[in-house]
Amino acid sequence: MILVNLSVFATMKPAFSRYLPHSLRWPLALLLSAVLAGCASTPTPAPEPKPKLLVFLVVDGLPQRQITGYRDQLASDGLARFLERGAWFSEAHYGHAFTGTGAGHATVLSGAYTHRNGIIGNEWRDAQTGEREYCTGDTSATYIGHKTQPLDGTSPKNLRVETVGDVLKRADPRAKVIAVSGKDRGAILPAGKTGTAYMYMAQSGQFASSTYYMQQHPAWVNTFNGRKLADGYFKTQWKPLLDEAAYARSLPDNQRWYGPRGGALPMLMGAPNDDAPGPAFYSQLLRSPFVDAMSLEFARAAIAGEGLGQDDVPDILSISLSGHDYVNHQYSAESRLSHDHLLQLDRLLQAFFADLDATVGRDNYIAMLTADHGFMPAPEYSQAQGRDAGRVNGGQVLTRVNEGLEKRFGPGNWVSYSGSSLLLNRQLLAQTKVDANALAEEARRLLLAEPGFAAAYTRRELESGSAPGRPFFEPMRKSWHPLVSGDVQYILKPYWMFGTGTATHGSPYEYDTHVPILAWGPRWVKPGRVDSRVGVVDIAPTVARWLGVAAPATAEGQPLPLPN
């Protein structure tokens, strides 16, 4: 009996065949042909199925501590769908220091922090001219059917990177990427360069896009706006969902730091003396659950109007729910109003998921939820807890810093605020021939002498990376872009904030960086809790993998470690 390795025989048949008995050559050739034919006909494994729709949810200003803190009061299939039947990451954080709305929304689907995406804040000043810039401002585009101010958000012009949606549409132009939000930046930045953004108009209570995307709205948008959903909330009340005792773990209403207007539930929508809805009423809806209810209803209309998730080409629907941020700014995340707002939002999500199950199909979509930043407690609350906390009067600080610079370098307004940095006056530097590095060093010294400031780094340090290991240097570097940012990047101490508002965000501390990352989609996501630390930049490579496309070239994360 002669044994022949067929794979070797296949590659070296002429050499081997002459050593075989003549009577075996033909039968072995036939056998080899049959085996190779069988191998060729063996079916290859089917490619991993792609979701028909990625539903990407961003809850503006939602710290992770609120989800876990109120978990026992959630509905059975809202946020609990993620926590009990999906994957959730208990230690998800932002890696940049200036945790703002624009920066967060620019990061979530690009996978790139500020030092790459260029969105250094909501507003800043042009580094050369000192003129004010808005993160999604673009004077070449206007809102459709609505008045547009110079600093209104109308396009992604300032976004310097691609999003997953841009990669998806380049791979298959049939893919649709739709984004909706109560804020222009909450829709425009996740939509990327090639998606389509719709935002709530506080002047009318409608949703609109801009001429960057189209010249006129499709019929389904006009039909939606014709329903005048916002007007239906006029003179209605935001009432708490649960009995009074259920809110014992949050602060009672009407805390003194809310200001003279106070804040309590139930809350009337619209001023008592108003006879009809107007801009003040439409703006008030932003500080309530009702703007989120309208955003989700607009998302339903987009699914139907655009046919999202109805074919084998994956689509993306990004929904930024803005109400929570407005509520937390006005009353703080520790308030009963914020507590109830999260529960209201949870019930809205439960109803939305039920509709997705019916229209798109439970096995056809992935839902993912995160936040653009967390939230600090009100300084007065922190002081009551025995913490070193306080407020910084930014205008007074800037005056004192400029006065100190004048003593050394001569008269003039030497610096101004830009994002989370001080910007040197380029025109004055050119006129006086003052050394920019010396000016920046002195500005940093003066700034750190002020109460409430924790750290500051100069352009020279940030460009060269010459201060590694110093407090918060790396997250501050991630918040600094060389072509957009100023010259002295700073952060405040923990529990300190600028201004007189109730509470805010924008720091590298855990209360601002620690956000939820939740995912659900039974065909793609196994349920489980993951306790390893992950970054928000890990979202983009993860969803890109689900959608079967490459991650954006500038993404700096890696796919999330999903439960096995």
C-alpha positions as a Python dict, from the first residue, in 0.01 Angstrom:
ca = {
    (1, 'M'): (0, 0, 0),
    (2, 'I'): (138, 335, -96),
    (3, 'L'): (37, 648, 111),
    (4, 'V'): (45, 981, -71),
    (5, 'N'): (14, 1329, 85),
    (6, 'L'): (-234, 1476, -160),
    (7, 'S'): (-158, 1839, -75),
    (8, 'V'): (210, 1782, -155),
    (9, 'F'): (119, 1579, -461),
    (10, 'A'): (-99, 1864, -582),
    (11, 'T'): (187, 2110, -574),
    (12, 'M'): (464, 1876, -691),
    (13, 'K'): (276, 1626, -909),
    (14, 'P'): (522, 1621, -1198),
    (15, 'A'): (816, 1538, -967),
    (16, 'F'): (634, 1273, -766),
    (17, 'S'): (441, 1107, -1048),
    (18, 'R'): (746, 970, -1222),
    (19, 'Y'): (834, 767, -909),
    (20, 'L'): (489, 603, -885),
    (21, 'P'): (402, 279, -1059),
    (22, 'H'): (242, 350, -1391),
    (23, 'S'): (-72, 165, -1285),
    (24, 'L'): (-130, 408, -995),
    (25, 'R'): (-73, 737, -1173),
    (26, 'W'): (-410, 770, -1341),
    (27, 'P'): (-624, 651, -1042),
    (28, 'L'): (-440, 890, -809),
    (29, 'A'): (-487, 1176, -1050),
    (30, 'L'): (-861, 1109, -1056),
    (31, 'L'): (-870, 1086, -677),
    (32, 'L'): (-681, 1412, -641),
    (33, 'S'): (-914, 1590, -882),
    (34, 'A'): (-1217, 1467, -688),
    (35, 'V'): (-1073, 1576, -352),
    (36, 'L'): (-976, 1920, -483),
    (37, 'A'): (-1317, 1965, -642),
    (38, 'G'): (-1480, 1875, -311),
    (39, 'C'): (-1266, 2126, -126),
    (40, 'A'): (-1356, 2395, -377),
    (41, 'S'): (-1726, 2328, -334),
    (42, 'T'): (-1717, 2336, 48),
    (43, 'P'): (-1920, 2644, 149),
    (44, 'T'): (-1721, 2921, 319),
    (45, 'P'): (-1854, 3051, 652),
    (46, 'A'): (-2124, 3313, 612),
    (47, 'P'): (-2005, 3667, 688),
    (48, 'E'): (-2107, 3815, 1020),
    (49, 'P'): (-2455, 3964, 977),
    (50, 'K'): (-2472, 4340, 991),
    (51, 'P'): (-2743, 4527, 1178),
    (52, 'K'): (-2990, 4701, 952),
    (53, 'L'): (-2990, 5000, 1186),
    (54, 'L'): (-2762, 5137, 1455),
    (55, 'V'): (-2962, 5349, 1698),
    (56, 'F'): (-2706, 5564, 1876),
    (57, 'L'): (-2835, 5751, 2182),
    (58, 'V'): (-2651, 6030, 2363),
    (59, 'V'): (-2810, 6158, 2684),
    (60, 'D'): (-2665, 6505, 2729),
    (61, 'G'): (-2517, 6552, 3075),
    (62, 'L'): (-2587, 6206, 3221),
    (63, 'P'): (-2331, 6090, 3480),
    (64, 'Q'): (-2298, 5717, 3536),
    (65, 'R'): (-2375, 5762, 3905),
    (66, 'Q'): (-2736, 5852, 3827),
    (67, 'I'): (-2804, 5532, 3634),
    (68, 'T'): (-2672, 5309, 3910),
    (69, 'G'): (-2816, 5529, 4184),
    (70, 'Y'): (-3173, 5505, 4055),
    (71, 'R'): (-3154, 5158, 3901),
    (72, 'D'): (-3423, 5010, 4126),
    (73, 'Q'): (-3673, 5272, 4002),
    (74, 'L'): (-3623, 5214, 3629),
    (75, 'A'): (-3894, 5072, 3407),
    (76, 'S'): (-3868, 4709, 3299),
    (77, 'D'): (-3755, 4774, 2941),
    (78, 'G'): (-3605, 5123, 2918),
    (79, 'L'): (-3253, 5161, 3051),
    (80, 'A'): (-3303, 4822, 3214),
    (81, 'R'): (-3297, 4666, 2867),
    (82, 'F'): (-2926, 4752, 2859),
    (83, 'L'): (-2851, 4673, 3222),
    (84, 'E'): (-3029, 4339, 3237),
    (85, 'R'): (-3029, 4209, 2880),
    (86, 'G'): (-2743, 4400, 2720),
    (87, 'A'): (-2381, 4489, 2787),
    (88, 'W'): (-2283, 4773, 3012),
    (89, 'F'): (-1950, 4916, 3114),
    (90, 'S'): (-1928, 5029, 3475),
    (91, 'E'): (-1601, 5223, 3429),
    (92, 'A'): (-1639, 5418, 3104),
    (93, 'H'): (-1463, 5756, 3097),
    (94, 'Y'): (-1368, 6045, 2876),
    (95, 'G'): (-996, 6096, 2840),
    (96, 'H'): (-1000, 6468, 2763),
    (97, 'A'): (-1003, 6733, 3035),
    (98, 'F'): (-1256, 6987, 2906),
    (99, 'T'): (-1569, 6774, 2914),
    (100, 'G'): (-1814, 6991, 2725),
    (101, 'T'): (-2113, 6924, 2502),
    (102, 'G'): (-1939, 7007, 2174),
    (103, 'A'): (-1624, 6811, 2260),
    (104, 'G'): (-1823, 6507, 2374),
    (105, 'H'): (-2049, 6496, 2070),
    (106, 'A'): (-1746, 6534, 1843),
    (107, 'T'): (-1581, 6235, 2013),
    (108, 'V'): (-1857, 5975, 2036),
    (109, 'L'): (-1871, 5862, 1672),
    (110, 'S'): (-1532, 5985, 1555),
    (111, 'G'): (-1335, 5803, 1823),
    (112, 'A'): (-1102, 6105, 1841),
    (113, 'Y'): (-1055, 6346, 2128),
    (114, 'T'): (-1027, 6722, 2090),
    (115, 'H'): (-656, 6724, 2006),
    (116, 'R'): (-754, 6552, 1681),
    (117, 'N'): (-1116, 6651, 1614),
    (118, 'G'): (-1062, 7025, 1667),
    (119, 'I'): (-1377, 7090, 1873),
    (120, 'I'): (-1213, 7250, 2177),
    (121, 'G'): (-1539, 7366, 2336),
    (122, 'N'): (-1880, 7500, 2252),
    (123, 'E'): (-1730, 7840, 2176),
    (124, 'W'): (-1380, 7981, 2137),
    (125, 'R'): (-1193, 8265, 1970),
    (126, 'D'): (-1006, 8251, 1644),
    (127, 'A'): (-641, 8219, 1743),
    (128, 'Q'): (-528, 8481, 1490),
    (129, 'T'): (-808, 8738, 1489),
    (130, 'G'): (-965, 8691, 1832),
    (131, 'E'): (-1312, 8676, 1675),
    (132, 'R'): (-1570, 8451, 1840),
    (133, 'E'): (-1627, 8106, 1689),
    (134, 'Y'): (-1900, 7852, 1757),
    (135, 'C'): (-1830, 7480, 1733),
    (136, 'T'): (-2090, 7422, 1459),
    (137, 'G'): (-2104, 7777, 1328),
    (138, 'D'): (-2089, 7837, 953),
    (139, 'T'): (-2214, 8164, 808),
    (140, 'S'): (-2238, 8009, 461),
    (141, 'A'): (-2534, 7792, 573),
    (142, 'T'): (-2869, 7893, 721),
    (143, 'Y'): (-3157, 7716, 892),
    (144, 'I'): (-3436, 7610, 661),
    (145, 'G'): (-3744, 7819, 727),
    (146, 'H'): (-3598, 7986, 1036),
    (147, 'K'): (-3401, 8298, 1116),
    (148, 'T'): (-3028, 8230, 1156),
    (149, 'Q'): (-2791, 8428, 1381),
    (150, 'P'): (-2419, 8457, 1297),
    (151, 'L'): (-2310, 8211, 1570),
    (152, 'D'): (-2590, 7958, 1521),
    (153, 'G'): (-2490, 7600, 1450),
    (154, 'T'): (-2551, 7507, 1087),
    (155, 'S'): (-2272, 7273, 969),
    (156, 'P'): (-1978, 7048, 1069),
    (157, 'K'): (-1725, 7285, 910),
    (158, 'N'): (-1510, 7297, 1226),
    (159, 'L'): (-1501, 6920, 1272),
    (160, 'R'): (-1157, 6809, 1151),
    (161, 'V'): (-1213, 6432, 1145),
    (162, 'E'): (-1448, 6173, 1001),
    (163, 'T'): (-1717, 5984, 1188),
    (164, 'V'): (-1824, 5622, 1153),
    (165, 'G'): (-2116, 5749, 946),
    (166, 'D'): (-1879, 5913, 698),
    (167, 'V'): (-1687, 5586, 658),
    (168, 'L'): (-2013, 5393, 620),
    (169, 'K'): (-2147, 5623, 349),
    (170, 'R'): (-1819, 5615, 161),
    (171, 'A'): (-1825, 5235, 167),
    (172, 'D'): (-2186, 5230, 42),
    (173, 'P'): (-2352, 5558, -63),
    (174, 'R'): (-2692, 5396, -15),
    (175, 'A'): (-2641, 5403, 363),
    (176, 'K'): (-2835, 5671, 548),
    (177, 'V'): (-2705, 5864, 847),
    (178, 'I'): (-2962, 6079, 1024),
    (179, 'A'): (-2904, 6274, 1347),
    (180, 'V'): (-3158, 6458, 1563),
    (181, 'S'): (-3113, 6661, 1880),
    (182, 'G'): (-3256, 6936, 2093),
    (183, 'K'): (-2924, 7118, 2034),
    (184, 'D'): (-2763, 7192, 1698),
    (185, 'R'): (-2422, 7060, 1810),
    (186, 'G'): (-2586, 6744, 1943),
    (187, 'A'): (-2707, 6660, 1592),
    (188, 'I'): (-2442, 6812, 1365),
    (189, 'L'): (-2128, 6663, 1520),
    (190, 'P'): (-2240, 6296, 1541),
    (191, 'A'): (-2381, 6325, 1186),
    (192, 'G'): (-2029, 6397, 1060),
    (193, 'K'): (-1953, 6549, 722),
    (194, 'T'): (-2193, 6343, 512),
    (195, 'G'): (-2488, 6263, 737),
    (196, 'T'): (-2797, 6480, 778),
    (197, 'A'): (-2872, 6674, 1099),
    (198, 'Y'): (-3203, 6802, 1232),
    (199, 'M'): (-3229, 7018, 1542),
    (200, 'Y'): (-3499, 7166, 1764),
    (201, 'M'): (-3574, 7532, 1697),
    (202, 'A'): (-3644, 7714, 2022),
    (203, 'Q'): (-3798, 8003, 1827),
    (204, 'S'): (-4077, 7788, 1683),
    (205, 'G'): (-4093, 7449, 1855),
    (206, 'Q'): (-4019, 7278, 1523),
    (207, 'F'): (-3726, 7072, 1395),
    (208, 'A'): (-3517, 7200, 1107),
    (209, 'S'): (-3204, 7123, 910),
    (210, 'S'): (-2979, 7373, 734),
    (211, 'T'): (-2880, 7457, 379),
    (212, 'Y'): (-2550, 7274, 434),
    (213, 'Y'): (-2752, 6952, 398),
    (214, 'M'): (-3037, 7047, 164),
    (215, 'Q'): (-3228, 7341, 23),
    (216, 'Q'): (-3568, 7230, 147),
    (217, 'H'): (-3704, 6973, 385),
    (218, 'P'): (-3842, 6641, 263),
    (219, 'A'): (-4218, 6601, 286),
    (220, 'W'): (-4206, 6388, 601),
    (221, 'V'): (-4033, 6670, 793),
    (222, 'N'): (-4295, 6922, 683),
    (223, 'T'): (-4568, 6679, 786),
    (224, 'F'): (-4407, 6632, 1126),
    (225, 'N'): (-4373, 7006, 1186),
    (226, 'G'): (-4733, 7051, 1077),
    (227, 'R'): (-4840, 6846, 1378),
    (228, 'K'): (-4714, 7125, 1612),
    (229, 'L'): (-4628, 6884, 1891),
    (230, 'A'): (-4465, 7155, 2101),
    (231, 'D'): (-4789, 7354, 2116),
    (232, 'G'): (-4959, 7053, 2270),
    (233, 'Y'): (-4752, 7100, 2588),
    (234, 'F'): (-4865, 7459, 2638),
    (235, 'K'): (-5014, 7501, 2987),
    (236, 'T'): (-4950, 7136, 3072),
    (237, 'Q'): (-4751, 7035, 3379),
    (238, 'W'): (-4437, 6834, 3431),
    (239, 'K'): (-4551, 6613, 3716),
    (240, 'P'): (-4334, 6372, 3915),
    (241, 'L'): (-4372, 6009, 3817),
    (242, 'L'): (-4346, 5860, 4164),
    (243, 'D'): (-4471, 5933, 4514),
    (244, 'E'): (-4284, 6189, 4721),
    (245, 'A'): (-4110, 5924, 4932),
    (246, 'A'): (-3941, 5780, 4623),
    (247, 'Y'): (-3727, 6093, 4589),
    (248, 'A'): (-3573, 6077, 4935),
    (249, 'R'): (-3230, 6003, 4787),
    (250, 'S'): (-3226, 6332, 4591),
    (251, 'L'): (-3238, 6693, 4710),
    (252, 'P'): (-3578, 6853, 4772),
    (253, 'D'): (-3708, 7124, 4541),
    (254, 'N'): (-3640, 7496, 4571),
    (255, 'Q'): (-3281, 7482, 4694),
    (256, 'R'): (-3143, 7829, 4763),
    (257, 'W'): (-2878, 7799, 4488),
    (258, 'Y'): (-3149, 7768, 4219),
    (259, 'G'): (-3181, 8144, 4232),
    (260, 'P'): (-3488, 8365, 4278),
    (261, 'R'): (-3702, 8164, 4032),
    (262, 'G'): (-3657, 7847, 4233),
    (263, 'G'): (-3761, 7514, 4088),
    (264, 'A'): (-4023, 7263, 4193),
    (265, 'L'): (-4251, 6991, 4061),
    (266, 'P'): (-4516, 7000, 3934),
    (267, 'M'): (-4399, 7267, 3688),
    (268, 'L'): (-4623, 7457, 3449),
    (269, 'M'): (-4512, 7484, 3085),
    (270, 'G'): (-4569, 7841, 2973),
    (271, 'A'): (-4607, 8155, 3181),
    (272, 'P'): (-4943, 8185, 3361),
    (273, 'N'): (-5028, 8509, 3179),
    (274, 'D'): (-4932, 8390, 2829),
    (275, 'D'): (-5225, 8339, 2594),
    (276, 'A'): (-5040, 8144, 2325),
    (277, 'P'): (-4712, 7957, 2275),
    (278, 'G'): (-4410, 8173, 2194),
    (279, 'P'): (-4028, 8159, 2196),
    (280, 'A'): (-4006, 8175, 2577),
    (281, 'F'): (-4235, 7872, 2607),
    (282, 'Y'): (-4053, 7678, 2333),
    (283, 'S'): (-3724, 7747, 2513),
    (284, 'Q'): (-3872, 7636, 2845),
    (285, 'L'): (-3949, 7295, 2694),
    (286, 'L'): (-3573, 7237, 2670),
    (287, 'R'): (-3562, 7220, 3051),
    (288, 'S'): (-3819, 6942, 3071),
    (289, 'P'): (-3884, 6586, 2955),
    (290, 'F'): (-4095, 6719, 2669),
    (291, 'V'): (-3809, 6817, 2437),
    (292, 'D'): (-3686, 6458, 2460),
    (293, 'A'): (-4034, 6323, 2390),
    (294, 'M'): (-4044, 6539, 2075),
    (295, 'S'): (-3693, 6433, 1970),
    (296, 'L'): (-3788, 6067, 1995),
    (297, 'E'): (-4109, 6131, 1805),
    (298, 'F'): (-3908, 6304, 1533),
    (299, 'A'): (-3680, 5998, 1527),
    (300, 'R'): (-3986, 5778, 1469),
    (301, 'A'): (-4086, 6003, 1180),
    (302, 'A'): (-3732, 5978, 1037),
    (303, 'I'): (-3742, 5598, 1050),
    (304, 'A'): (-4066, 5595, 857),
    (305, 'G'): (-3986, 5885, 624),
    (306, 'E'): (-3636, 5770, 531),
    (307, 'G'): (-3703, 5395, 548),
    (308, 'L'): (-3427, 5345, 802),
    (309, 'G'): (-3340, 4983, 873),
    (310, 'Q'): (-3560, 4853, 594),
    (311, 'D'): (-3298, 4696, 366),
    (312, 'D'): (-2967, 4514, 391),
    (313, 'V'): (-2759, 4833, 383),
    (314, 'P'): (-2690, 4944, 743),
    (315, 'D'): (-2815, 5287, 849),
    (316, 'I'): (-2732, 5505, 1150),
    (317, 'L'): (-2985, 5702, 1353),
    (318, 'S'): (-2818, 5925, 1612),
    (319, 'I'): (-3044, 6078, 1876),
    (320, 'S'): (-2906, 6326, 2127),
    (321, 'L'): (-3150, 6382, 2412),
    (322, 'S'): (-3076, 6731, 2539),
    (323, 'G'): (-3321, 6787, 2821),
    (324, 'H'): (-3115, 6629, 3097),
    (325, 'D'): (-2829, 6874, 3047),
    (326, 'Y'): (-3059, 7176, 3070),
    (327, 'V'): (-3223, 7037, 3385),
    (328, 'N'): (-2889, 6963, 3549),
    (329, 'H'): (-2751, 7309, 3468),
    (330, 'Q'): (-3061, 7469, 3619),
    (331, 'Y'): (-3107, 7246, 3925),
    (332, 'S'): (-2802, 7006, 3948),
    (333, 'A'): (-2781, 6631, 3905),
    (334, 'E'): (-2850, 6586, 4277),
    (335, 'S'): (-3193, 6752, 4254),
    (336, 'R'): (-3533, 6586, 4259),
    (337, 'L'): (-3601, 6746, 3921),
    (338, 'S'): (-3300, 6571, 3768),
    (339, 'H'): (-3394, 6247, 3942),
    (340, 'D'): (-3745, 6259, 3799),
    (341, 'H'): (-3622, 6372, 3458),
    (342, 'L'): (-3411, 6058, 3428),
    (343, 'L'): (-3708, 5841, 3523),
    (344, 'Q'): (-3926, 6023, 3269),
    (345, 'L'): (-3660, 5971, 3003),
    (346, 'D'): (-3636, 5604, 3097),
    (347, 'R'): (-4010, 5558, 3028),
    (348, 'L'): (-3979, 5744, 2699),
    (349, 'L'): (-3699, 5509, 2594),
    (350, 'Q'): (-3907, 5206, 2688),
    (351, 'A'): (-4185, 5319, 2453),
    (352, 'F'): (-3933, 5402, 2180),
    (353, 'F'): (-3770, 5059, 2204),
    (354, 'A'): (-4111, 4892, 2177),
    (355, 'D'): (-4174, 5084, 1855),
    (356, 'L'): (-3830, 4991, 1718),
    (357, 'D'): (-3902, 4625, 1792),
    (358, 'A'): (-4224, 4650, 1593),
    (359, 'T'): (-4104, 4859, 1298),
    (360, 'V'): (-3740, 4756, 1251),
    (361, 'G'): (-3748, 4421, 1430),
    (362, 'R'): (-3571, 4314, 1749),
    (363, 'D'): (-3314, 4111, 1556),
    (364, 'N'): (-3236, 4385, 1305),
    (365, 'Y'): (-3092, 4670, 1509),
    (366, 'I'): (-2837, 4756, 1775),
    (367, 'A'): (-2910, 5024, 2035),
    (368, 'M'): (-2619, 5195, 2207),
    (369, 'L'): (-2632, 5469, 2472),
    (370, 'T'): (-2372, 5700, 2620),
    (371, 'A'): (-2340, 6062, 2738),
    (372, 'D'): (-2136, 6356, 2615),
    (373, 'H'): (-2017, 6432, 2971),
    (374, 'G'): (-2118, 6389, 3332),
    (375, 'F'): (-2201, 6665, 3582),
    (376, 'M'): (-2052, 6823, 3890),
    (377, 'P'): (-2260, 6889, 4201),
    (378, 'A'): (-2356, 7245, 4288),
    (379, 'P'): (-2069, 7409, 4482),
    (380, 'E'): (-2301, 7494, 4771),
    (381, 'Y'): (-2402, 7129, 4800),
    (382, 'S'): (-2036, 7024, 4795),
    (383, 'Q'): (-1954, 7279, 5064),
    (384, 'A'): (-2233, 7135, 5279),
    (385, 'Q'): (-2063, 6796, 5237),
    (386, 'G'): (-1741, 6941, 5376),
    (387, 'R'): (-1555, 6967, 5044),
    (388, 'D'): (-1331, 7248, 4926),
    (389, 'A'): (-1563, 7399, 4667),
    (390, 'G'): (-1640, 7739, 4527),
    (391, 'R'): (-1710, 7968, 4235),
    (392, 'V'): (-1474, 8164, 4012),
    (393, 'N'): (-1572, 8500, 3868),
    (394, 'G'): (-1410, 8463, 3527),
    (395, 'G'): (-1441, 8830, 3435),
    (396, 'Q'): (-1267, 8947, 3750),
    (397, 'V'): (-991, 8688, 3709),
    (398, 'L'): (-926, 8799, 3352),
    (399, 'T'): (-906, 9164, 3460),
    (400, 'R'): (-652, 9085, 3732),
    (401, 'V'): (-439, 8870, 3499),
    (402, 'N'): (-432, 9147, 3235),
    (403, 'E'): (-344, 9404, 3502),
    (404, 'G'): (-54, 9186, 3613),
    (405, 'L'): (66, 9146, 3256),
    (406, 'E'): (50, 9522, 3201),
    (407, 'K'): (287, 9577, 3491),
    (408, 'R'): (552, 9368, 3318),
    (409, 'F'): (485, 9406, 2947),
    (410, 'G'): (310, 9740, 2913),
    (411, 'P'): (-49, 9854, 2854),
    (412, 'G'): (-307, 9649, 2663),
    (413, 'N'): (-547, 9357, 2686),
    (414, 'W'): (-290, 9082, 2661),
    (415, 'V'): (-509, 8774, 2702),
    (416, 'S'): (-869, 8663, 2660),
    (417, 'Y'): (-1057, 8340, 2725),
    (418, 'S'): (-1087, 8085, 2444),
    (419, 'G'): (-1243, 7749, 2520),
    (420, 'S'): (-1056, 7626, 2829),
    (421, 'S'): (-747, 7837, 2770),
    (422, 'L'): (-610, 8188, 2772),
    (423, 'L'): (-543, 8323, 2423),
    (424, 'L'): (-257, 8567, 2373),
    (425, 'N'): (-332, 8884, 2179),
    (426, 'R'): (-146, 8816, 1854),
    (427, 'Q'): (-184, 9171, 1721),
    (428, 'L'): (-44, 9322, 2040),
    (429, 'L'): (244, 9076, 2040),
    (430, 'A'): (332, 9173, 1683),
    (431, 'Q'): (322, 9544, 1768),
    (432, 'T'): (529, 9524, 2085),
    (433, 'K'): (772, 9243, 1992),
    (434, 'V'): (708, 9086, 2334),
    (435, 'D'): (823, 8724, 2357),
    (436, 'A'): (515, 8499, 2340),
    (437, 'N'): (665, 8231, 2562),
    (438, 'A'): (753, 8482, 2833),
    (439, 'L'): (404, 8629, 2817),
    (440, 'A'): (244, 8283, 2842),
    (441, 'E'): (463, 8188, 3140),
    (442, 'E'): (367, 8504, 3326),
    (443, 'A'): (-3, 8459, 3242),
    (444, 'R'): (16, 8104, 3379),
    (445, 'R'): (181, 8226, 3702),
    (446, 'L'): (-85, 8491, 3753),
    (447, 'L'): (-365, 8247, 3680),
    (448, 'L'): (-243, 7987, 3929),
    (449, 'A'): (-227, 8257, 4197),
    (450, 'E'): (-605, 8292, 4171),
    (451, 'P'): (-834, 8091, 4402),
    (452, 'G'): (-984, 7781, 4244),
    (453, 'F'): (-723, 7705, 3975),
    (454, 'A'): (-554, 7365, 3988),
    (455, 'A'): (-315, 7346, 3692),
    (456, 'A'): (-214, 7532, 3377),
    (457, 'Y'): (21, 7452, 3090),
    (458, 'T'): (165, 7671, 2818),
    (459, 'R'): (161, 7619, 2443),
    (460, 'R'): (531, 7535, 2449),
    (461, 'E'): (472, 7255, 2703),
    (462, 'L'): (167, 7119, 2526),
    (463, 'E'): (333, 7118, 2183),
    (464, 'S'): (652, 6955, 2304),
    (465, 'G'): (501, 6720, 2560),
    (466, 'S'): (760, 6847, 2806),
    (467, 'A'): (549, 6815, 3120),
    (468, 'P'): (454, 6444, 3133),
    (469, 'G'): (354, 6311, 3472),
    (470, 'R'): (250, 6652, 3602),
    (471, 'P'): (-110, 6680, 3727),
    (472, 'F'): (-366, 6627, 3449),
    (473, 'F'): (-116, 6699, 3174),
    (474, 'E'): (-228, 6416, 2946),
    (475, 'P'): (-604, 6484, 2961),
    (476, 'M'): (-532, 6854, 2917),
    (477, 'R'): (-321, 6775, 2610),
    (478, 'K'): (-614, 6578, 2470),
    (479, 'S'): (-830, 6890, 2512),
    (480, 'W'): (-585, 7117, 2330),
    (481, 'H'): (-559, 7157, 1952),
    (482, 'P'): (-254, 7347, 1819),
    (483, 'L'): (-443, 7525, 1540),
    (484, 'V'): (-754, 7615, 1740),
    (485, 'S'): (-671, 7643, 2110),
    (486, 'G'): (-516, 7926, 2305),
    (487, 'D'): (-178, 7949, 2474),
    (488, 'V'): (-236, 7866, 2841),
    (489, 'Q'): (-460, 7565, 2901),
    (490, 'Y'): (-605, 7548, 3253),
    (491, 'I'): (-835, 7351, 3481),
    (492, 'L'): (-1008, 7441, 3805),
    (493, 'K'): (-982, 7252, 4132),
    (494, 'P'): (-1237, 6976, 4200),
    (495, 'Y'): (-1585, 7105, 4285),
    (496, 'W'): (-1505, 7459, 4167),
    (497, 'M'): (-1682, 7622, 3874),
    (498, 'F'): (-1701, 7942, 3675),
    (499, 'G'): (-2007, 8163, 3705),
    (500, 'T'): (-2327, 8182, 3904),
    (501, 'G'): (-2527, 7900, 3747),
    (502, 'T'): (-2638, 7614, 3967),
    (503, 'A'): (-2400, 7346, 3833),
    (504, 'T'): (-2192, 7268, 3528),
    (505, 'H'): (-1931, 7036, 3375),
    (506, 'G'): (-1602, 7067, 3189),
    (507, 'S'): (-1339, 6911, 3415),
    (508, 'P'): (-1117, 6599, 3416),
    (509, 'Y'): (-1266, 6480, 3746),
    (510, 'E'): (-1467, 6161, 3775),
    (511, 'Y'): (-1802, 6332, 3820),
    (512, 'D'): (-1754, 6479, 3469),
    (513, 'T'): (-1566, 6199, 3291),
    (514, 'H'): (-1756, 5892, 3420),
    (515, 'V'): (-2044, 5824, 3182),
    (516, 'P'): (-2253, 5524, 3077),
    (517, 'I'): (-2171, 5304, 2780),
    (518, 'L'): (-2459, 5063, 2723),
    (519, 'A'): (-2532, 4833, 2429),
    (520, 'W'): (-2816, 4602, 2332),
    (521, 'G'): (-2871, 4386, 2026),
    (522, 'P'): (-2925, 4013, 2088),
    (523, 'R'): (-2759, 3899, 1763),
    (524, 'W'): (-2443, 4098, 1829),
    (525, 'V'): (-2421, 4181, 2199),
    (526, 'K'): (-2414, 3921, 2473),
    (527, 'P'): (-2546, 4044, 2808),
    (528, 'G'): (-2314, 4119, 3095),
    (529, 'R'): (-2139, 4381, 3304),
    (530, 'V'): (-1780, 4477, 3221),
    (531, 'D'): (-1579, 4637, 3501),
    (532, 'S'): (-1252, 4705, 3317),
    (533, 'R'): (-1189, 5073, 3245),
    (534, 'V'): (-1276, 5175, 2889),
    (535, 'G'): (-1281, 5502, 2698),
    (536, 'V'): (-1557, 5678, 2506),
    (537, 'V'): (-1318, 5671, 2208),
    (538, 'D'): (-1366, 5293, 2208),
    (539, 'I'): (-1726, 5333, 2088),
    (540, 'A'): (-1641, 5426, 1728),
    (541, 'P'): (-1419, 5121, 1655),
    (542, 'T'): (-1685, 4901, 1814),
    (543, 'V'): (-1978, 5023, 1607),
    (544, 'A'): (-1761, 5029, 1294),
    (545, 'R'): (-1691, 4659, 1345),
    (546, 'W'): (-2063, 4587, 1384),
    (547, 'L'): (-2138, 4779, 1066),
    (548, 'G'): (-1864, 4600, 873),
    (549, 'V'): (-1652, 4907, 797),
    (550, 'A'): (-1315, 5035, 908),
    (551, 'A'): (-1292, 5267, 1205),
    (552, 'P'): (-1229, 5634, 1116),
    (553, 'A'): (-860, 5684, 1036),
    (554, 'T'): (-812, 5929, 1323),
    (555, 'A'): (-991, 5716, 1585),
    (556, 'E'): (-766, 5649, 1885),
    (557, 'G'): (-962, 5384, 2074),
    (558, 'Q'): (-1003, 5011, 2034),
    (559, 'P'): (-1310, 4785, 2019),
    (560, 'L'): (-1483, 4751, 2353),
    (561, 'P'): (-1424, 4424, 2544),
    (562, 'L'): (-1778, 4294, 2505),
    (563, 'P'): (-1897, 4008, 2725),
    (564, 'N'): (-1816, 3664, 2581),
}
